[in-house]
């Protein structure tokens, strides 16, 4: 009787994953400025509660 190799293949080994750059920091002056603004906002204090009207107005401005 013939024996079969019934091992499973991990699908993650077959997936093509994107290459990660060696440095994960800002890549240019614009990235550095955006990162600085985000960090400044995060450390500025507690978050303010926002409502749906705010997001609707923001959407209208951006669109």
NUBALO-959361 format. One line per 4 residues: number of its first residue (from 1); for each residue x, y, z of N, C-alpha, C, O. Coordinates in Angstrom, 1 decimal, decimal comma, padded with zeros to 4 digits. Example, Ala and Ser with C-alpha at 12.3 -4.5 7.8 and 13.67 -1.06 7.14 Angstrom:
<recs>
1> 013,2:-005,7:007,8:012,3:-004,5:007,8:013,2:-003,3:007,8:014,2:-003,3:008,5 ~ 012,8:-002,2:007,1:013,7:-001,1:007,1:012,9:000,0:007,9:013,4:001,1:008,0;
</recs>
This chain:
<recs>
1> 000,8:-001,2:000,0:000,0:000,0:000,0:000,9:001,2:000,0:001,9:001,3:000,7 ~ 000,5:002,3:-000,8:001,3:003,5:-000,9:001,0:004,5:000,2:-000,2:004,6:000,5 ~ 002,0:005,1:000,8:001,8:006,1:001,8:001,8:007,5:001,2:002,6:007,8:000,3 ~ 000,9:008,3:001,7:000,8:009,7:001,2:001,3:010,7:002,2:001,2:010,5:003,4;
5> 001,9:011,8:001,7:002,4:012,8:002,6:001,2:013,8:002,7:001,0:014,6:001,8 ~ 000,6:013,8:003,9:-000,6:014,6:004,1:-000,3:015,8:005,0:-001,2:016,3:005,7 ~ 000,9:016,4:004,9:001,2:017,6:005,7:000,5:018,8:005,0:000,3:018,8:003,8 ~ 000,1:019,7:005,9:-000,6:020,9:005,4:000,4:022,0:005,0:001,5:022,0:005,5;
9> 000,0:022,9:004,1:000,8:024,0:003,7:000,3:025,2:004,4:-000,9:025,5:004,3 ~ 001,2:026,0:005,0:000,8:027,2:005,7:000,6:028,3:004,6:001,5:028,6:003,9 ~ -000,6:028,8:004,5:-000,9:029,8:003,4:-000,1:031,1:003,6:000,2:031,8:002,6 ~ 000,3:031,4:004,8:001,1:032,6:005,0:002,5:032,5:004,4:003,1:033,5:004,0;
13> 003,0:031,3:004,2:004,2:031,1:003,6:004,1:031,3:002,1:005,1:031,6:001,4 ~ 002,9:031,2:001,5:002,7:031,4:000,1:002,4:032,9:-000,2:002,6:033,3:-001,4 ~ 001,9:033,6:000,8:001,5:035,0:000,5:002,8:035,9:000,3:003,8:035,7:000,9 ~ 002,6:036,8:-000,6:003,7:037,8:-000,9:003,5:039,0:000,0:002,5:039,8:-000,2;
17> 004,3:039,2:001,0:004,1:040,3:001,9:004,9:041,5:001,4:006,0:041,3:000,8 ~ 004,4:042,7:001,7:005,1:043,9:001,3:006,4:044,0:002,0:006,5:043,6:003,2 ~ 007,4:044,6:001,3:008,7:044,8:002,0:008,6:046,0:002,9:008,0:047,1:002,5 ~ 009,1:045,9:004,1:009,1:047,0:005,1:010,4:047,8:005,0:011,5:047,2:005,0;
21> 010,3:049,1:004,9:011,5:049,9:004,8:012,4:049,7:006,0:011,8:049,4:007,1 ~ 013,7:049,9:005,9:014,6:049,7:007,0:014,2:050,7:008,1:014,3:050,3:009,3 ~ 013,9:051,9:007,8:013,5:052,9:008,8:012,0:053,1:008,8:011,5:053,3:007,7 ~ 011,4:053,2:009,9:010,0:053,4:010,0:009,7:054,9:010,4:008,5:055,2:010,7;
25> 010,7:055,7:010,4:010,5:057,1:010,8:010,0:058,0:009,6:009,8:057,4:008,5 ~ 009,9:059,3:009,8:009,5:060,2:008,7:010,6:060,1:007,6:011,8:060,0:007,8 ~ 010,1:060,2:006,3:011,0:060,0:005,2:011,4:061,4:004,6:012,4:061,5:003,9 ~ 010,6:062,4:004,9:010,9:063,7:004,4:010,4:064,8:005,3:009,9:064,5:006,4;
29> 010,6:066,1:004,9:010,3:067,2:005,8:008,8:067,2:006,1:008,3:067,5:007,2 ~ 008,0:066,9:005,1:006,5:066,9:005,3:006,1:065,9:006,3:005,3:066,1:007,1 ~ 006,6:064,6:006,1:006,3:063,6:007,1:006,7:064,0:008,5:006,0:063,7:009,5 ~ 007,9:064,6:008,6:008,4:065,1:010,0:007,4:066,1:010,6:007,1:066,0:011,7;
33> 006,9:067,0:009,7:006,0:068,0:010,2:004,6:067,4:010,6:004,1:067,8:011,7 ~ 004,1:066,5:009,8:002,9:065,8:010,2:003,0:065,1:011,5:002,2:065,1:012,4 ~ 004,1:064,3:011,6:004,4:063,6:012,8:004,5:064,5:014,0:003,9:064,2:015,1 ~ 005,1:065,6:013,9:005,3:066,6:015,0:003,9:067,1:015,4:003,6:067,2:016,6;
37> 003,0:067,4:014,4:001,7:067,9:014,7:000,8:066,9:015,4:000,1:067,2:016,3 ~ 000,9:065,6:015,0:000,2:064,5:015,6:000,6:064,3:017,0:-000,2:064,2:017,9 ~ 001,9:064,3:017,2:002,4:064,1:018,6:002,1:065,3:019,5:001,7:065,1:020,7 ~ 002,1:066,5:019,0:001,7:067,7:019,7:000,2:067,6:020,1:-000,1:067,9:021,3;
41> -000,6:067,2:019,2:-002,0:067,0:019,5:-002,3:065,9:020,5:-003,2:066,1:021,3 ~ -001,6:064,8:020,4:-001,8:063,7:021,3:-001,4:064,1:022,8:-002,0:063,6:023,7 ~ -000,4:065,0:022,9:000,1:065,3:024,2:-000,5:066,6:024,7:-000,1:067,1:025,8 ~ -001,5:067,2:024,0:-002,1:068,5:024,4:-003,1:068,4:025,5:-003,6:069,4:026,0;
45> -003,6:067,2:025,9:-004,5:067,1:026,9:-005,6:066,1:026,6:-005,5:065,4:025,6 ~ -006,7:066,0:027,4:-007,7:065,1:027,1:-008,5:065,4:025,9:-008,6:066,6:025,5 ~ -009,0:064,4:025,3:-009,8:064,5:024,0:-011,1:065,2:024,3:-011,7:065,1:025,4 ~ -011,6:066,0:023,4:-012,9:066,7:023,5:-013,9:065,8:022,8:-013,7:065,2:021,8;
49> -015,1:065,7:023,5:-016,2:065,0:022,8:-016,7:065,7:021,6:-016,9:066,9:021,6 ~ -016,8:065,0:020,5:-017,3:065,6:019,2:-018,6:064,9:018,8:-018,8:063,8:019,1 ~ -019,4:065,7:018,0:-020,6:065,1:017,6:-020,7:064,9:016,1:-019,7:065,3:015,4 ~ -021,8:064,4:015,6:-021,9:064,1:014,2:-022,0:065,4:013,4:-021,5:065,3:012,2;
53> -022,5:066,5:013,9:-022,5:067,7:013,2:-021,1:068,2:012,8:-020,9:068,7:011,7 ~ -020,2:068,1:013,8:-018,8:068,5:013,5:-018,3:067,7:012,3:-017,7:068,3:011,4 ~ -018,4:066,4:012,3:-017,9:065,6:011,2:-018,6:065,9:009,9:-018,0:065,8:008,8 ~ -019,9:066,2:009,9:-020,6:066,5:008,7:-020,1:067,8:008,1:-019,9:067,9:006,9;
57> -019,8:068,8:009,0:-019,3:070,1:008,5:-017,8:069,9:008,0:-017,5:070,5:007,0 ~ -017,1:069,1:008,7:-015,7:068,8:008,2:-015,7:068,1:006,9:-014,9:068,5:006,0 ~ -016,6:067,2:006,7:-016,7:066,5:005,5:-017,1:067,4:004,3:-016,6:067,3:003,2 ~ -018,0:068,4:004,6:-018,4:069,4:003,6:-017,2:070,3:003,2:-017,1:070,7:002,1;
61> -016,4:070,6:004,2:-015,3:071,5:003,9:-014,2:070,8:003,1:-013,7:071,3:002,1 ~ -013,9:069,5:003,4:-012,9:068,7:002,7:-013,3:068,3:001,3:-012,5:068,3:000,4 ~ -014,6:068,0:001,2:-015,1:067,6:-000,1:-015,2:068,7:-001,2:-015,5:068,4:-002,3;
</recs>
